[in-house]
Amino acid sequence: MGMILIPAFLFLAMLIIVICVLVFKASKEKSGGLIVSAICLAVVCGLILWYIILPFYIGY
């Protein structure tokens, strides 16, 4: 379980950093900044839930 979770959390951390940078750049440009940040937030939440729920379905 640990061998699967560590790369998953590292991947999530990298994704969150990249998305925060993208949202920050998008918020500087007034057009569509809220839409981009909302989509990124939804993607991050979905990935976090995926990595929390998936190991239970596999059986770890």
Secondary structure, DSSP 8 states (H G I E B T S, - for coil): -HHHHHHHHHHHHHHHHHHHHHHHHHHHS-TTHHHHHHHHHHHHHHHHHHHHHHHHHHT-
